[in-house]
Amino acid sequence: MAHKLEEQIHGLLDTLLADYCGGRIIDAEVTLDHPNKDVVIDIVYKLRQIIFPGYFRNQAYRVYTVRNHVSMLLEDVIFNLIRQISIVLVYAPEYSDASPETIRQRAEEITLAFIGKIPEIRAYIEMDVDAAYDGDPAAYNKDEIIYSYPGLFAILVSRIAHQLHLLGVPLIPRIMTEYAHSQTGIDIHPGASLGRYFFIDHGTGIVIGETTEIGDNVKVYQGVTLGALSTRGGQSLKSKKRHPTICDNVTIYSGASILGGETVIGRGAVIGANAFITRSIPEGAKVSIKNQELHYRYDPKQKPEAETVDPDDTWFYII
């Protein structure tokens, strides 16, 4: 029996190997090194420890000092980030034929430039924590936000990835934001520009496209899409402004879709739930969907069993 199973396995292996010979993109035997997704995710979490040194730390250490802890984290991040950036720079056209020495040097320059941006990231994320606390009556303290709010985690990862994106790093920023997407349900492209004091409430289902520009003091609820009006042009639309601009002090309620690169939501505007917007909205405007009428009809046949409902209640159902 075991011999027969072994023959079947060998047969399946031969079939699979033959399928690799089709000359398709999925059949390519790429000899270049690939970025390590697990290492990139580990970098994200170590950067979170650096950004919040008093909150996320290795509990195995019996004696904790910020200097020693951050020193070890920083050394690890720099070493691994240089390595991962060196791998992915070949995806950038200007480095496709560069020597390993040139790539390594550029990876070091990018990494050190990025590390120099951490104080700026920390300044922004502090304002994001304040925005969440000030804007959410369900938040009892800021520690709750830092430890548990998925919106803050998605914003943090986006701010990290955006700085790498601005420095011209391929692939790694997208790995970071897609990881945050998988963890939170919030999809923010690393190319999107987020202003100060940004708050995502609940967050699940939010999509913020690559060329989106968001101003200061903006609040976004779950299910919002800041997207392209059309992507039928495919690669021909690359690097073009496809996503909306959201000015300062805008609130966008759940389920709203705002589409198009020429669409500008003016300062102080309020976009109501489920609104579908493809043109600019002036400052201070309030956009809402006209309330749908709900009709009710009493139907004794639909009433639950008497023992399961208060006899004084009147049973209705919506039609």
DARA-V45388 format. One record per residue. N is the residue number from 1. RES is the residue in one small letter. NEAR is the number of other ideal C-beta (glycine too) atoms within 10 Angstrom. D_LAST is the distance of its C-alpha to the last C-alpha in Angstrom with 2 decimals. Layout:
n->N res->RES near->NEAR d_last->D_LAST
n->N res->RES near->NEAR d_last->D_LAST
//
This chain:
n->1 res->m near->5 d_last->62.36
n->2 res->a near->6 d_last->62.54
n->3 res->h near->7 d_last->64.66
n->4 res->k near->8 d_last->62.12
n->5 res->l near->9 d_last->59.27
n->6 res->e near->10 d_last->61.51
n->7 res->e near->10 d_last->62.14
n->8 res->q near->10 d_last->58.42
n->9 res->i near->10 d_last->57.86
n->10 res->h near->10 d_last->60.72
n->11 res->g near->10 d_last->59.28
n->12 res->l near->10 d_last->55.91
n->13 res->l near->10 d_last->57.76
n->14 res->d near->10 d_last->59.72
n->15 res->t near->9 d_last->56.56
n->16 res->l near->9 d_last->54.96
n->17 res->l near->9 d_last->58.14
n->18 res->a near->9 d_last->58.36
n->19 res->d near->11 d_last->54.82
n->20 res->y near->12 d_last->56.02
n->21 res->c near->8 d_last->58.39
n->22 res->g near->9 d_last->55.87
n->23 res->g near->7 d_last->56.71
n->24 res->r near->9 d_last->53.12
n->25 res->i near->6 d_last->52.19
n->26 res->i near->7 d_last->50.98
n->27 res->d near->10 d_last->54.42
n->28 res->a near->9 d_last->56.43
n->29 res->e near->5 d_last->58.90
n->30 res->v near->6 d_last->58.85
n->31 res->t near->5 d_last->62.03
n->32 res->l near->8 d_last->61.08
n->33 res->d near->12 d_last->60.04
n->34 res->h near->10 d_last->56.37
n->35 res->p near->18 d_last->54.78
n->36 res->n near->15 d_last->54.02
n->37 res->k near->14 d_last->50.36
n->38 res->d near->8 d_last->51.13
n->39 res->v near->15 d_last->53.90
n->40 res->v near->21 d_last->51.70
n->41 res->i near->16 d_last->49.07
n->42 res->d near->14 d_last->51.95
n->43 res->i near->22 d_last->53.14
n->44 res->v near->19 d_last->49.74
n->45 res->y near->12 d_last->49.98
n->46 res->k near->19 d_last->53.62
n->47 res->l near->23 d_last->52.86
n->48 res->r near->19 d_last->50.21
n->49 res->q near->18 d_last->53.00
n->50 res->i near->18 d_last->55.26
n->51 res->i near->19 d_last->52.69
n->52 res->f near->17 d_last->51.86
n->53 res->p near->16 d_last->55.27
n->54 res->g near->11 d_last->54.65
n->55 res->y near->11 d_last->51.29
n->56 res->f near->15 d_last->51.47
n->57 res->r near->15 d_last->54.88
n->58 res->n near->10 d_last->56.62
n->59 res->q near->6 d_last->56.83
n->60 res->a near->5 d_last->59.80
n->61 res->y near->11 d_last->62.10
n->62 res->r near->5 d_last->63.90
n->63 res->v near->6 d_last->65.18
n->64 res->y near->12 d_last->62.88
n->65 res->t near->9 d_last->64.06
n->66 res->v near->10 d_last->61.96
n->67 res->r near->8 d_last->64.83
n->68 res->n near->11 d_last->65.52
n->69 res->h near->18 d_last->61.90
n->70 res->v near->16 d_last->60.95
n->71 res->s near->11 d_last->64.22
n->72 res->m near->14 d_last->63.37
n->73 res->l near->19 d_last->59.81
n->74 res->l near->15 d_last->60.99
n->75 res->e near->10 d_last->63.68
n->76 res->d near->13 d_last->61.24
n->77 res->v near->22 d_last->58.66
n->78 res->i near->16 d_last->61.36
n->79 res->f near->11 d_last->62.93
n->80 res->n near->17 d_last->59.72
n->81 res->l near->25 d_last->58.23
n->82 res->i near->18 d_last->61.45
n->83 res->r near->16 d_last->61.36
n->84 res->q near->24 d_last->57.74
n->85 res->i near->26 d_last->58.17
n->86 res->s near->21 d_last->61.37
n->87 res->i near->20 d_last->59.47
n->88 res->v near->22 d_last->56.68
n->89 res->l near->23 d_last->58.84
n->90 res->v near->16 d_last->59.80
n->91 res->y near->14 d_last->56.28
n->92 res->a near->15 d_last->57.22
n->93 res->p near->8 d_last->59.12
n->94 res->e near->9 d_last->61.88
n->95 res->y near->18 d_last->62.72
n->96 res->s near->9 d_last->62.30
n->97 res->d near->8 d_last->66.09
n->98 res->a near->15 d_last->67.18
n->99 res->s near->9 d_last->69.64
n->100 res->p near->9 d_last->68.59
n->101 res->e near->8 d_last->70.67
n->102 res->t near->12 d_last->68.87
n->103 res->i near->18 d_last->65.45
n->104 res->r near->16 d_last->66.46
n->105 res->q near->13 d_last->67.83
n->106 res->r near->20 d_last->64.72
n->107 res->a near->21 d_last->62.52
n->108 res->e near->15 d_last->64.64
n->109 res->e near->13 d_last->64.37
n->110 res->i near->19 d_last->60.58
n->111 res->t near->23 d_last->60.27
n->112 res->l near->12 d_last->62.52
n->113 res->a near->13 d_last->60.80
n->114 res->f near->21 d_last->57.43
n->115 res->i near->16 d_last->58.87
n->116 res->g near->10 d_last->60.12
n->117 res->k near->16 d_last->56.53
n->118 res->i near->16 d_last->55.43
n->119 res->p near->10 d_last->56.30
n->120 res->e near->11 d_last->54.09
n->121 res->i near->18 d_last->51.20
n->122 res->r near->16 d_last->51.77
n->123 res->a near->10 d_last->51.73
n->124 res->y near->18 d_last->48.37
n->125 res->i near->20 d_last->46.81
n->126 res->e near->15 d_last->48.04
n->127 res->m near->17 d_last->46.13
n->128 res->d near->23 d_last->43.01
n->129 res->v near->21 d_last->43.35
n->130 res->d near->15 d_last->43.76
n->131 res->a near->24 d_last->40.67
n->132 res->a near->24 d_last->38.56
n->133 res->y near->18 d_last->40.05
n->134 res->d near->13 d_last->39.84
n->135 res->g near->15 d_last->36.28
n->136 res->d near->17 d_last->34.69
n->137 res->p near->7 d_last->34.73
n->138 res->a near->6 d_last->33.99
n->139 res->a near->17 d_last->37.40
n->140 res->y near->10 d_last->40.08
n->141 res->n near->9 d_last->43.00
n->142 res->k near->15 d_last->44.03
n->143 res->d near->12 d_last->45.21
n->144 res->e near->14 d_last->41.65
n->145 res->i near->20 d_last->40.71
n->146 res->i near->22 d_last->43.76
n->147 res->y near->13 d_last->43.38
n->148 res->s near->10 d_last->39.68
n->149 res->y near->24 d_last->37.61
n->150 res->p near->17 d_last->36.67
n->151 res->g near->25 d_last->36.40
n->152 res->l near->23 d_last->40.02
n->153 res->f near->20 d_last->41.22
n->154 res->a near->23 d_last->39.63
n->155 res->i near->26 d_last->41.17
n->156 res->l near->23 d_last->44.51
n->157 res->v near->27 d_last->44.68
n->158 res->s near->28 d_last->43.68
n->159 res->r near->21 d_last->46.48
n->160 res->i near->25 d_last->48.97
n->161 res->a near->27 d_last->47.94
n->162 res->h near->23 d_last->47.92
n->163 res->q near->20 d_last->51.55
n->164 res->l near->24 d_last->52.57
n->165 res->h near->22 d_last->50.70
n->166 res->l near->15 d_last->52.64
n->167 res->l near->16 d_last->55.84
n->168 res->g near->13 d_last->55.15
n->169 res->v near->24 d_last->54.44
n->170 res->p near->18 d_last->52.62
n->171 res->l near->18 d_last->50.14
n->172 res->i near->24 d_last->50.60
n->173 res->p near->24 d_last->48.24
n->174 res->r near->19 d_last->45.47
n->175 res->i near->20 d_last->46.17
n->176 res->m near->24 d_last->45.82
n->177 res->t near->26 d_last->42.51
n->178 res->e near->17 d_last->40.96
n->179 res->y near->16 d_last->42.08
n->180 res->a near->23 d_last->40.34
n->181 res->h near->19 d_last->37.24
n->182 res->s near->10 d_last->37.40
n->183 res->q near->13 d_last->37.81
n->184 res->t near->21 d_last->35.24
n->185 res->g near->17 d_last->32.69
n->186 res->i near->27 d_last->34.07
n->187 res->d near->19 d_last->35.70
n->188 res->i near->28 d_last->38.34
n->189 res->h near->22 d_last->40.90
n->190 res->p near->23 d_last->44.42
n->191 res->g near->20 d_last->45.10
n->192 res->a near->21 d_last->42.48
n->193 res->s near->17 d_last->44.14
n->194 res->l near->22 d_last->42.77
n->195 res->g near->17 d_last->44.05
n->196 res->r near->17 d_last->45.08
n->197 res->y near->22 d_last->42.92
n->198 res->f near->25 d_last->39.97
n->199 res->f near->26 d_last->37.05
n->200 res->i near->30 d_last->34.35
n->201 res->d near->20 d_last->31.78
n->202 res->h near->17 d_last->30.13
n->203 res->g near->22 d_last->30.89
n->204 res->t near->14 d_last->29.23
n->205 res->g near->15 d_last->28.46
n->206 res->i near->26 d_last->30.63
n->207 res->v near->18 d_last->32.70
n->208 res->i near->26 d_last->35.66
n->209 res->g near->20 d_last->37.67
n->210 res->e near->20 d_last->41.44
n->211 res->t near->19 d_last->42.31
n->212 res->t near->24 d_last->39.90
n->213 res->e near->17 d_last->41.75
n->214 res->i near->24 d_last->40.39
n->215 res->g near->19 d_last->42.21
n->216 res->d near->16 d_last->42.91
n->217 res->n near->21 d_last->40.56
n->218 res->v near->22 d_last->37.37
n->219 res->k near->20 d_last->34.37
n->220 res->v near->26 d_last->31.86
n->221 res->y near->22 d_last->28.77
n->222 res->q near->18 d_last->27.26
n->223 res->g near->20 d_last->25.96
n->224 res->v near->24 d_last->27.96
n->225 res->t near->20 d_last->29.78
n->226 res->l near->28 d_last->32.98
n->227 res->g near->20 d_last->33.73
n->228 res->a near->21 d_last->35.45
n->229 res->l near->16 d_last->34.05
n->230 res->s near->11 d_last->35.38
n->231 res->t near->10 d_last->37.62
n->232 res->r near->8 d_last->38.46
n->233 res->g near->11 d_last->42.02
n->234 res->g near->7 d_last->42.52
n->235 res->q near->5 d_last->45.95
n->236 res->s near->7 d_last->46.94
n->237 res->l near->15 d_last->44.66
n->238 res->k near->9 d_last->46.49
n->239 res->s near->8 d_last->47.75
n->240 res->k near->12 d_last->45.89
n->241 res->k near->15 d_last->43.56
n->242 res->r near->21 d_last->40.13
n->243 res->h near->26 d_last->38.07
n->244 res->p near->29 d_last->37.29
n->245 res->t near->21 d_last->39.40
n->246 res->i near->29 d_last->37.88
n->247 res->c near->20 d_last->40.19
n->248 res->d near->16 d_last->41.03
n->249 res->n near->18 d_last->38.74
n->250 res->v near->24 d_last->35.45
n->251 res->t near->20 d_last->32.26
n->252 res->i near->28 d_last->29.64
n->253 res->y near->20 d_last->26.34
n->254 res->s near->17 d_last->24.34
n->255 res->g near->17 d_last->23.19
n->256 res->a near->24 d_last->25.20
n->257 res->s near->18 d_last->27.26
n->258 res->i near->28 d_last->30.53
n->259 res->l near->19 d_last->32.53
n->260 res->g near->20 d_last->35.97
n->261 res->g near->18 d_last->39.56
n->262 res->e near->12 d_last->39.93
n->263 res->t near->19 d_last->36.87
n->264 res->v near->19 d_last->38.07
n->265 res->i near->28 d_last->35.94
n->266 res->g near->17 d_last->38.18
n->267 res->r near->16 d_last->39.57
n->268 res->g near->16 d_last->37.33
n->269 res->a near->22 d_last->34.12
n->270 res->v near->18 d_last->30.75
n->271 res->i near->24 d_last->28.19
n->272 res->g near->16 d_last->24.63
n->273 res->a near->15 d_last->22.23
n->274 res->n near->13 d_last->21.14
n->275 res->a near->18 d_last->23.46
n->276 res->f near->12 d_last->25.14
n->277 res->i near->18 d_last->28.68
n->278 res->t near->13 d_last->31.51
n->279 res->r near->11 d_last->33.81
n->280 res->s near->16 d_last->35.73
n->281 res->i near->22 d_last->34.47
n->282 res->p near->11 d_last->37.09
n->283 res->e near->14 d_last->38.38
n->284 res->g near->11 d_last->36.36
n->285 res->a near->13 d_last->33.24
n->286 res->k near->11 d_last->29.76
n->287 res->v near->17 d_last->27.20
n->288 res->s near->13 d_last->23.48
n->289 res->i near->12 d_last->20.26
n->290 res->k near->6 d_last->18.66
n->291 res->n near->6 d_last->15.78
n->292 res->q near->5 d_last->12.38
n->293 res->e near->5 d_last->10.50
n->294 res->l near->7 d_last->7.61
n->295 res->h near->6 d_last->6.14
n->296 res->y near->10 d_last->6.41
n->297 res->r near->9 d_last->7.49
n->298 res->y near->10 d_last->10.42
n->299 res->d near->11 d_last->11.09
n->300 res->p near->6 d_last->14.63
n->301 res->k near->5 d_last->14.52
n->302 res->q near->10 d_last->12.36
n->303 res->k near->15 d_last->14.86
n->304 res->p near->9 d_last->17.26
n->305 res->e near->6 d_last->20.93
n->306 res->a near->8 d_last->22.74
n->307 res->e near->6 d_last->25.17
n->308 res->t near->7 d_last->22.67
n->309 res->v near->12 d_last->21.10
n->310 res->d near->7 d_last->22.75
n->311 res->p near->6 d_last->22.91
n->312 res->d near->5 d_last->22.53
n->313 res->d near->9 d_last->19.08
n->314 res->t near->9 d_last->16.04
n->315 res->w near->12 d_last->13.22
n->316 res->f near->12 d_last->9.63
n->317 res->y near->10 d_last->6.60
n->318 res->i near->7 d_last->3.78
n->319 res->i near->8 d_last->0.00
//
